[in-house]
């Protein structure tokens, strides 16, 4: 299995940028597809971005496309989310997610808060 720890959250003004990082522990990090989800106050958890095991393919929610970039470093066992042009509606707890493709098991980080002020 894998354990996930997010970092890099905080408070930023609208139009600013933040970079989130997720550090994974355990074996075979490259066997996991990785993703980011978020949950805003009073709303359901929603998909933000995902990246394939090799890093060759990415996917984004329409709401963040063109503003957010997901990347991974399999040598360091990390996945990042670069967030530019932040909007107040991006305010949420952001969760790192790992999908073990061979077994379809999923794992979650504890989440990290991003607050975008107007």
Buried (B, 14 or more C-beta within 10 A) or exposed (E): EBEBBBEBBEEBEEEEEBBBBBBBEEEEBEBBBBBBBBBBEEEEBEBBBBBBBEBEEBBBBEBBEEBBBBBBEBEEBBBBBBBBEBBEEBBBBBBBBBBBEEEEEEBEBEBBEBBBEE
